[in-house]
Amino acid sequence: LTAKDINNSIGQTRVDVLYVCPLKKNSVESILKISRDKKICTYTGVPAYVVAGLVVGFDDEDGKPKILINLEEAKLQGADFSSKLLRISRIIN
């Protein structure tokens, strides 16, 4: 799907969360523009995408799962996380 297709699909449904798989055609920046405009929280299994601006990611550190949160971007996308979740997460800014 192109960024335009994604934007149109989101516009036709009520979407609160967008999971971003490894991208082939789209850039993280194009997904970020859509998620910021529509206030949709982004999640991914690609840690580098959290560094690039997606809100929540999952990683494996020393054989243990880790939640990554880009706190600055979370605010831009309208996400608000509990202090309990933030304490067990690695914050990316």
All heavy atoms as an XYZ file, in Angstrom:
717
protein
N       0.825     -1.182      0.000
C       0.000      0.000      0.000
C       0.875      1.253      0.000
O       1.912      1.285      0.650
C      -0.876      0.046      1.239
C      -1.960     -1.002      1.404
C      -2.585     -0.875      2.786
C      -3.003     -0.903      0.353
N       0.412      2.259     -0.656
C       1.102      3.548     -0.613
C       0.629      4.320      0.616
O      -0.376      3.978      1.234
C       0.802      4.380     -1.867
O      -0.591      4.730     -1.859
C       1.147      3.626     -3.140
N       1.346      5.391      0.943
C       0.940      6.231      2.073
C      -0.457      6.789      1.829
O      -1.265      6.890      2.753
C       1.947      7.353      2.291
N      -0.765      7.122      0.583
C      -2.093      7.637      0.245
C      -3.164      6.573      0.498
O      -4.231      6.868      1.041
C      -2.123      8.078     -1.215
C      -3.429      8.720     -1.621
C      -3.382      9.196     -3.054
C      -4.721      9.813     -3.447
N      -4.717     10.284     -4.827
N      -2.886      5.319      0.113
C      -3.825      4.213      0.364
C      -4.056      4.024      1.865
O      -5.184      3.813      2.306
C      -3.303      2.899     -0.230
C      -3.263      2.898     -1.737
O      -4.056      3.623     -2.372
O      -2.413      2.163     -2.293
N      -2.977      4.093      2.626
C      -3.090      3.937      4.084
C      -3.937      5.059      4.660
O      -4.845      4.828      5.455
C      -1.696      3.907      4.742
C      -0.942      2.650      4.301
C      -1.799      3.980      6.264
C       0.525      2.653      4.649
N      -3.668      6.275      4.230
C      -4.423      7.428      4.716
C      -5.906      7.291      4.372
O      -6.773      7.546      5.206
C      -3.842      8.714      4.127
C      -4.366      9.947      4.802
O      -4.545      9.977      6.012
N      -4.626     10.973      4.025
N      -6.212      6.874      3.152
C      -7.608      6.690      2.741
C      -8.287      5.578      3.540
O      -9.440      5.712      3.945
C      -7.703      6.394      1.248
C      -7.362      7.602      0.398
O      -7.414      8.732      0.857
N      -6.985      7.358     -0.843
N      -7.586      4.475      3.770
C      -8.157      3.362      4.541
C      -8.452      3.780      5.968
O      -9.492      3.443      6.531
C      -7.195      2.171      4.551
O      -7.056      1.638      3.266
N      -7.546      4.526      6.562
C      -7.748      5.006      7.924
C      -8.922      5.965      7.980
O      -9.708      5.957      8.920
C      -6.458      5.658      8.470
C      -5.418      4.577      8.720
C      -6.731      6.463      9.727
C      -4.040      5.102      9.051
N      -9.066      6.781      6.945
C     -10.164      7.736      6.903
C     -11.532      7.084      6.823
O     -12.539      7.675      7.205
N     -11.591      5.842      6.341
C     -12.863      5.138      6.179
C     -13.235      4.308      7.400
O     -14.322      3.758      7.472
C     -12.795      4.227      4.952
C     -12.607      4.997      3.664
C     -12.318      4.075      2.488
O     -12.314      2.859      2.621
N     -12.079      4.670      1.335
N     -12.339      4.186      8.357
C     -12.589      3.368      9.550
C     -12.165      4.153     10.787
O     -11.518      5.187     10.693
C     -11.781      2.049      9.508
O     -10.391      2.369      9.444
C     -12.168      1.198      8.329
N     -12.526      3.633     11.922
C     -12.076      4.255     13.173
C     -10.845      3.499     13.652
O     -10.932      2.360     14.119
C     -13.174      4.194     14.219
C     -12.733      4.879     15.466
C     -13.775      4.939     16.503
N     -13.108      5.441     17.700
C     -13.675      5.524     18.851
N     -14.905      5.153     19.001
N     -13.012      5.978     19.871
N      -9.712      4.124     13.543
C      -8.446      3.507     13.914
C      -7.848      4.271     15.086
O      -7.735      5.492     15.050
C      -7.461      3.523     12.714
C      -6.111      2.989     13.112
C      -8.031      2.734     11.541
N      -7.482      3.539     16.143
C      -6.840      4.148     17.300
C      -5.357      3.809     17.369
O      -4.572      4.537     17.949
C      -7.492      3.666     18.601
C      -8.939      4.106     18.697
O      -9.234      5.258     18.352
O      -9.776      3.285     19.109
N      -4.994      2.651     16.789
C      -3.632      2.147     16.851
C      -3.233      1.646     15.469
O      -4.024      1.008     14.775
C      -3.532      0.978     17.867
C      -2.157      0.353     17.845
C      -3.890      1.440     19.261
N      -1.996      1.935     15.092
C      -1.473      1.472     13.811
C      -0.198      0.678     14.066
O       0.771      1.210     14.604
C      -1.184      2.675     12.909
C      -0.688      2.378     11.505
C      -1.751      1.624     10.714
C      -0.332      3.677     10.800
N      -0.221     -0.617     13.720
C       0.975     -1.448     13.858
C       1.745     -1.378     12.552
O       1.187     -1.644     11.482
C       0.621     -2.910     14.185
C       1.865     -3.716     14.452
C       2.432     -3.728     15.715
C       2.493     -4.418     13.433
C       3.595     -4.435     15.967
C       3.662     -5.129     13.672
C       4.210     -5.131     14.941
O       5.366     -5.816     15.184
N       3.016     -1.031     12.634
C       3.844     -0.860     11.441
C       4.823     -2.020     11.340
O       5.716     -2.181     12.178
C       4.600      0.488     11.485
C       5.442      0.664     10.239
C       3.611      1.640     11.643
N       4.619     -2.839     10.302
C       5.517     -3.961     10.004
C       6.758     -3.424      9.303
O       6.795     -2.252      8.922
C       4.805     -4.956      9.092
S       3.346     -5.683      9.830
N       7.763     -4.263      9.069
C       8.909     -3.792      8.284
C       8.429     -3.234      6.943
O       7.644     -3.858      6.241
C       9.748     -5.056      8.101
C       9.422     -5.881      9.312
C       7.955     -5.627      9.559
N       8.894     -2.035      6.628
C       8.414     -1.318      5.449
C       9.244     -1.637      4.213
O      10.466     -1.736      4.295
C       8.446      0.195      5.714
C       7.589      0.670      6.879
C       7.909      2.125      7.198
C       6.117      0.521      6.533
N       8.561     -1.744      3.089
C       9.248     -1.934      1.815
C       9.041     -0.718      0.921
O       9.970     -0.193      0.345
C       8.743     -3.187      1.108
C       9.125     -4.465      1.813
C       8.658     -5.677      1.062
C       9.030     -6.938      1.831
N       8.662     -8.138      1.110
N       7.788     -0.267      0.798
C       7.476      0.827     -0.117
C       7.389      2.181      0.573
O       7.720      3.193     -0.008
C       6.154      0.562     -0.835
C       6.207     -0.596     -1.794
C       4.905     -0.743     -2.531
C       4.973     -1.913     -3.492
N       3.755     -2.059     -4.246
N       6.912      2.215      1.782
C       6.697      3.469      2.497
C       7.866      3.766      3.422
O       8.584      2.881      3.843
C       5.407      3.405      3.318
C       4.203      3.256      2.436
O       3.920      4.116      1.631
N       3.505      2.143      2.571
N       8.005      5.039      3.752
C       9.027      5.432      4.713
C       8.372      5.641      6.073
O       7.163      5.862      6.167
C       9.695      6.730      4.253
O       8.766      7.788      4.275
N       9.170      5.580      7.120
C       8.668      5.856      8.459
C       8.095      7.271      8.491
O       7.054      7.510      9.106
C       9.780      5.676      9.515
C       9.327      6.160     10.875
C      10.210      4.227      9.597
N       8.731      8.193      7.804
C       8.271      9.578      7.796
C       6.857      9.706      7.234
O       6.054     10.488      7.734
C       9.239     10.467      6.987
C      10.592     10.646      7.644
C      11.525      9.450      7.437
O      11.306      8.648      6.497
O      12.461      9.298      8.238
N       6.531      8.949      6.181
C       5.181      9.023      5.608
C       4.138      8.468      6.580
O       3.032      9.003      6.690
C       5.109      8.295      4.262
O       5.326      6.908      4.407
N       4.495      7.432      7.330
C       3.595      6.872      8.338
C       3.434      7.872      9.491
O       2.341      8.072     10.012
C       4.128      5.524      8.865
C       4.272      4.507      7.726
C       3.243      4.983      9.982
C       2.999      4.133      7.021
N       4.528      8.518      9.879
C       4.470      9.504     10.958
C       3.557     10.673     10.616
O       2.805     11.144     11.461
C       5.871     10.038     11.267
C       6.747      9.150     12.124
C       8.151      9.719     12.208
C       6.154      8.969     13.492
N       3.618     11.130      9.389
C       2.758     12.250      8.984
C       1.292     11.877      9.171
O       0.507     12.638      9.723
C       3.019     12.644      7.537
C       2.136     13.794      7.096
C       2.508     14.312      5.755
C       1.640     15.422      5.248
N       0.546     15.891      6.004
N       0.923     10.680      8.739
C      -0.454     10.212      8.869
C      -0.835     10.072     10.347
O      -1.881     10.547     10.775
C      -0.641      8.862      8.134
C      -0.454      9.055      6.630
C      -2.002      8.255      8.447
C      -0.295      7.756      5.856
N       0.027      9.432     11.130
C      -0.312      9.182     12.541
C      -0.393     10.479     13.333
O      -1.241     10.612     14.215
C       0.680      8.203     13.164
O       1.986      8.724     13.158
N       0.455     11.436     13.020
C       0.383     12.731     13.718
C      -0.889     13.481     13.347
O      -1.575     14.019     14.209
C       1.591     13.590     13.368
C       2.866     13.157     14.031
C       4.021     13.990     13.554
N       5.275     13.549     14.143
C       6.455     13.816     13.603
N       6.546     14.506     12.482
N       7.544     13.389     14.185
N      -1.181     13.520     12.047
C      -2.373     14.237     11.574
C      -3.655     13.672     12.165
O      -4.571     14.397     12.514
C      -2.469     14.189     10.046
C      -1.419     15.046      9.357
O      -0.767     15.875     10.027
O      -1.244     14.882      8.127
N      -3.721     12.345     12.285
C      -4.942     11.682     12.720
C      -4.910     11.278     14.195
O      -5.843     10.655     14.683
C      -5.219     10.482     11.826
C      -5.404     10.897     10.367
C      -6.025      9.813      9.558
C      -6.190     10.228      8.125
N      -7.303     11.116      7.901
N      -3.806     11.599     14.886
C      -3.657     11.260     16.316
C      -3.838      9.758     16.553
O      -4.607      9.324     17.400
C      -4.630     12.049     17.186
C      -4.447     13.539     17.115
C      -3.182     13.951     17.794
C      -3.088     15.471     17.821
N      -1.750     15.938     17.979
N      -3.101      8.969     15.779
C      -3.137      7.508     15.892
C      -1.801      7.039     16.462
O      -0.742      7.351     15.930
C      -3.368      6.852     14.519
C      -4.715      7.293     13.952
C      -3.283      5.338     14.618
C      -4.922      6.883     12.514
N      -1.848      6.294     17.545
C      -0.641      5.783     18.181
C      -0.037      4.659     17.338
O      -0.746      3.764     16.880
C      -0.982      5.271     19.579
S       0.482      4.888     20.539
N       1.281      4.714     17.131
C       1.966      3.723     16.309
C       2.739      2.726     17.166
O       3.338      3.089     18.171
C       2.935      4.420     15.340
O       3.765      5.327     16.076
C       2.184      5.179     14.261
N       2.707      1.476     16.735
C       3.423      0.378     17.382
C       4.224     -0.356     16.326
O       3.824     -0.406     15.162
C       2.439     -0.619     18.018
C       1.737     -0.088     19.231
C       0.745      0.880     19.127
C       2.084     -0.543     20.499
C       0.106      1.375     20.249
C       1.445     -0.049     21.631
C       0.457      0.904     21.490
O      -0.165      1.391     22.594
N       5.343     -0.970     16.730
C       6.164     -1.719     15.791
C       7.013     -2.752     16.516
O       7.258     -2.642     17.714
C       7.080     -0.766     14.986
O       7.756     -1.515     13.968
C       8.094     -0.074     15.871
N       7.458     -3.718     15.764
C       8.414     -4.703     16.258
C       9.811     -4.402     15.756
O      10.733     -5.195     15.943
N       9.989     -3.251     15.118
C      11.284     -2.845     14.567
C      11.842     -1.715     15.444
O      11.391     -0.567     15.341
C      11.144     -2.377     13.097
C      12.499     -2.011     12.520
C      10.443     -3.441     12.253
N      12.779     -2.017     16.331
C      13.287     -1.009     17.263
C      13.787      0.271     16.584
O      13.585      1.368     17.117
C      14.426     -1.730     17.986
C      14.052     -3.178     17.910
C      13.387     -3.334     16.565
N      14.405      0.163     15.435
C      14.919      1.346     14.742
C      13.795      2.307     14.361
O      14.020      3.518     14.267
C      15.692      0.928     13.491
N      12.592      1.788     14.159
C      11.463      2.652     13.813
C      11.038      3.521     15.006
O      10.524      4.617     14.825
C      10.268      1.833     13.341
C      10.440      1.159     12.003
C       9.443      0.326     11.510
C      11.575      1.313     11.221
C       9.566     -0.303     10.279
C      11.708      0.679      9.999
C      10.709     -0.128      9.533
O      10.828     -0.757      8.317
N      11.258      3.041     16.231
C      10.951      3.844     17.415
C      11.949      4.993     17.496
O      11.572      6.136     17.767
C      10.969      2.997     18.704
C      10.672      3.852     19.925
C       9.973      1.858     18.601
N      13.200      4.719     17.224
C      14.213      5.765     17.187
C      13.865      6.780     16.094
O      14.034      7.982     16.270
C      15.616      5.161     16.949
C      16.658      6.251     16.760
C      15.993      4.241     18.107
N      13.300      6.300     14.972
C      12.923      7.172     13.853
C      11.638      7.954     14.129
O      11.318      8.876     13.389
C      12.773      6.345     12.583
N      10.878      7.571     15.162
C       9.708      8.359     15.515
C       8.429      7.619     15.828
O       7.478      8.232     16.290
N       8.344      6.307     15.586
C       7.131      5.606     15.987
C       7.071      5.576     17.508
O       8.088      5.717     18.186
C       7.087      4.201     15.404
C       7.047      4.118     13.869
C       6.833      2.677     13.421
C       5.997      5.017     13.270
N       5.887      5.401     18.062
C       5.705      5.593     19.507
C       6.143      4.400     20.346
O       6.914      4.550     21.286
C       4.239      5.964     19.824
C       4.008      6.033     21.327
C       3.890      7.303     19.203
N       5.653      3.215     20.045
C       5.939      2.043     20.883
C       6.567      0.949     20.035
O       6.141      0.687     18.912
C       4.649      1.487     21.534
C       4.950      0.242     22.358
C       3.985      2.542     22.403
N       7.577      0.331     20.590
C       8.223     -0.788     19.904
C       8.578     -1.867     20.902
O       8.505     -1.672     22.125
N       8.942     -2.991     20.362
C       9.314     -4.129     21.187
C      10.671     -4.620     20.736
O      10.962     -4.671     19.544
C       8.259     -5.237     21.075
C       6.889     -4.733     21.425
C       6.007     -4.318     20.443
C       6.494     -4.627     22.749
C       4.753     -3.821     20.763
C       5.247     -4.122     23.084
C       4.374     -3.727     22.088
N      11.516     -4.973     21.687
C      12.873     -5.405     21.389
C      13.224     -6.573     22.301
O      12.494     -6.874     23.246
C      13.843     -4.237     21.617
C      15.182     -4.430     20.934
O      15.361     -5.425     20.195
O      16.063     -3.575     21.122
N      14.335     -7.186     22.016
C      14.850     -8.298     22.806
C      16.229     -7.872     23.293
O      17.152     -7.724     22.500
C      14.934     -9.548     21.932
C      15.478    -10.749     22.660
O      15.880    -10.624     23.823
O      15.504    -11.827     22.055
N      16.354     -7.623     24.589
C      17.633     -7.227     25.167
C      18.122     -8.313     26.112
O      17.479     -8.599     27.114
C      17.497     -5.905     25.925
C      17.217     -4.723     25.023
C      17.082     -3.421     25.786
O      17.129     -3.412     27.034
O      16.919     -2.395     25.113
N      19.231     -8.917     25.742
C      19.811    -10.001     26.542
C      18.820    -11.134     26.774
O      18.731    -11.681     27.879
C      20.334     -9.467     27.883
C      21.432     -8.424     27.707
O      22.247     -8.586     26.774
O      21.461     -7.458     28.490
N      18.032    -11.451     25.754
C      17.079    -12.551     25.847
C      15.798    -12.213     26.583
O      14.982    -13.093     26.837
N      15.624    -10.942     26.942
C      14.418    -10.524     27.654
C      13.659     -9.500     26.809
O      14.264     -8.599     26.233
C      14.782     -9.891     29.004
C      15.459    -10.853     29.947
C      15.824    -10.164     31.231
C      16.573    -11.142     32.138
N      17.038    -10.494     33.358
N      12.341     -9.624     26.756
C      11.571     -8.640     25.985
C      11.632     -7.270     26.654
O      11.664     -7.156     27.884
C      10.152     -9.198     26.003
C      10.104    -10.119     27.162
C      11.492    -10.629     27.376
N      11.648     -6.243     25.828
C      11.710     -4.874     26.340
C      10.748     -4.004     25.542
O      10.656     -4.123     24.324
C      13.136     -4.325     26.208
C      13.371     -3.038     26.922
C      13.335     -3.245     28.417
C      13.653     -1.967     29.162
N      13.529     -2.092     30.581
N      10.031     -3.150     26.238
C       9.131     -2.187     25.609
C       9.914     -0.893     25.412
O      10.558     -0.400     26.336
C       7.898     -1.918     26.493
C       7.135     -3.215     26.739
C       6.998     -0.865     25.852
C       6.080     -3.115     27.819
N       9.850     -0.355     24.211
C      10.497      0.910     23.886
C       9.410      1.953     23.676
O       8.420      1.682     22.999
C      11.318      0.792     22.602
C      12.253     -0.406     22.483
C      12.870     -0.456     21.098
C      13.321     -0.344     23.549
N       9.583      3.135     24.234
C       8.596      4.197     24.055
C       9.309      5.492     23.682
O      10.209      5.942     24.399
C       7.746      4.420     25.323
C       6.945      3.155     25.629
C       6.824      5.628     25.147
C       6.072      3.237     26.860
N       8.885      6.056     22.559
C       9.371      7.367     22.136
C       8.409      8.386     22.744
O       7.337      8.646     22.206
C       9.399      7.455     20.614
C      10.016      8.735     20.121
O       9.807      9.793     20.699
N      10.767      8.634     19.032
N       8.778      8.910     23.888
C       7.888      9.757     24.677
C       7.560     11.080     23.978
O       6.420     11.547     24.021
C       8.521     10.018     26.045
C       7.606     10.320     27.203
C       6.464      9.328     27.312
C       8.398     10.349     28.489
N       8.534     11.657     23.325
C       8.304     12.917     22.615
C       7.269     12.727     21.501
O       6.349     13.518     21.347
C       9.625     13.419     22.034
C       9.545     14.782     21.400
C      10.911     15.266     20.954
O      11.889     15.109     21.711
O      10.988     15.797     19.841
N       7.424     11.668     20.738
C       6.477     11.397     19.653
C       5.113     10.996     20.201
O       4.079     11.303     19.604
C       7.020     10.302     18.739
C       6.213     10.098     17.487
C       6.172     11.317     16.579
O       7.160     12.043     16.467
O       5.107     11.534     15.950
N       5.086     10.314     21.335
C       3.808      9.923     21.950
C       2.942     11.152     22.188
O       1.733     11.141     21.931
C       4.056      9.176     23.252
N       3.558     12.218     22.660
C       2.813     13.458     22.908
C       2.256     14.028     21.610
O       1.122     14.499     21.564
C       3.707     14.471     23.608
C       4.074     14.061     25.011
C       5.079     14.999     25.642
C       5.536     14.444     26.984
N       6.629     15.223     27.554
N       3.044     13.972     20.526
C       2.592     14.494     19.231
C       1.429     13.680     18.664
O       0.583     14.209     17.952
C       3.748     14.503     18.224
C       4.875     15.496     18.506
C       6.025     15.272     17.529
C       4.364     16.915     18.429
N       1.416     12.383     18.966
C       0.364     11.514     18.441
C      -0.814     11.398     19.404
O      -1.768     10.680     19.155
C       0.932     10.130     18.098
C       1.896     10.176     16.930
C       2.454      8.821     16.562
O       1.924      7.781     16.936
N       3.533      8.816     15.804
N      -0.753     12.102     20.506
C      -1.869     12.113     21.446
C      -1.911     10.930     22.396
O      -2.926     10.685     23.036
N      -0.803     10.204     22.524
C      -0.765      9.042     23.417
C      -0.342      9.470     24.820
O       0.488     10.362     24.988
C       0.201      7.997     22.883
N      -0.920      8.824     25.804
C      -0.588      9.095     27.200
C      -0.454      7.753     27.903
O      -1.403      6.974     27.940
C      -1.692      9.941     27.840
C      -1.346     10.388     29.237
O      -0.152     10.505     29.552
O      -2.278     10.604     30.029
N       0.721      7.489     28.452
C       0.986      6.195     29.078
C       1.081      6.338     30.590
O       1.540      7.363     31.092
C       2.283      5.589     28.531
C       2.236      5.327     27.058
C       2.950      6.119     26.173
C       1.461      4.303     26.542
C       2.900      5.885     24.813
C       1.396      4.062     25.182
C       2.124      4.861     24.317
N       0.703      5.294     31.289
C       0.760      5.321     32.753
C       2.215      5.318     33.217
O       3.114      4.825     32.525
C       0.033      4.107     33.334
O       0.809      2.942     33.162
N       2.417      5.834     34.406
C       3.764      5.847     34.985
C       4.270      4.421     35.214
O       5.465      4.169     35.142
C       3.786      6.647     36.276
O       2.896      6.084     37.219
N       3.354      3.496     35.482
C       3.748      2.094     35.683
C       4.347      1.513     34.412
O       5.368      0.823     34.461
C       2.548      1.258     36.122
C       2.081      1.562     37.521
C       0.880      0.725     37.895
C       0.385      1.080     39.280
N      -0.765      0.285     39.688
N       3.728      1.789     33.258
C       4.275      1.307     31.985
C       5.606      1.991     31.686
O       6.558      1.333     31.259
C       3.276      1.558     30.847
C       3.777      1.153     29.456
C       4.061     -0.340     29.383
C       2.805      1.565     28.393
N       5.685      3.275     31.924
C       6.919      4.006     31.640
C       8.082      3.512     32.483
O       9.219      3.464     32.021
C       6.702      5.500     31.849
C       5.723      6.157     30.872
C       5.505      7.618     31.257
C       6.189      6.033     29.434
N       7.810      3.089     33.717
C       8.874      2.575     34.603
C       9.492      1.282     34.078
O      10.668      1.038     34.300
C       8.342      2.334     36.011
C       8.396      3.577     36.878
C       8.233      3.222     38.363
N       7.007      2.518     38.685
C       5.862      3.105     39.019
N       5.787      4.418     39.082
N       4.797      2.399     39.295
N       8.714      0.460     33.404
C       9.249     -0.810     32.923
C       9.699     -0.735     31.456
O      10.092     -1.745     30.880
C       8.238     -1.963     33.106
C       6.981     -1.741     32.266
C       7.918     -2.154     34.586
C       6.076     -2.954     32.186
N       9.645      0.443     30.882
C      10.011      0.632     29.484
C      11.337      1.362     29.362
O      11.791      2.015     30.285
C       8.933      1.465     28.775
O       7.686      0.847     28.865
N      11.927      1.239     28.178
C      13.106      2.053     27.857
C      12.596      3.247     27.062
O      11.964      3.090     26.029
C      14.134      1.270     27.047
C      15.372      2.123     26.770
C      16.591      1.319     26.358
N      16.351      0.363     25.318
C      16.768      0.498     24.051
N      17.429      1.566     23.671
N      16.515     -0.446     23.177
N      12.873      4.453     27.548
C      12.387      5.673     26.922
C      13.373      6.101     25.842
O      14.576      6.191     26.087
C      12.214      6.815     27.959
C      11.298      6.353     29.109
C      11.703      8.077     27.290
C       9.920      5.916     28.685
N      12.847      6.361     24.654
C      13.623      6.828     23.511
C      13.208      8.247     23.213
O      12.014      8.542     23.117
C      13.335      5.954     22.256
C      13.510      4.467     22.548
C      14.150      6.423     21.073
C      14.903      4.029     22.810
N      14.141      9.154     23.073
C      13.816     10.539     22.699
C      14.744     11.025     21.619
O      15.749     10.568     21.352
C      13.897     11.490     23.898
C      12.647     11.378     24.751
O      11.562     11.145     24.256
N      12.815     11.555     26.038
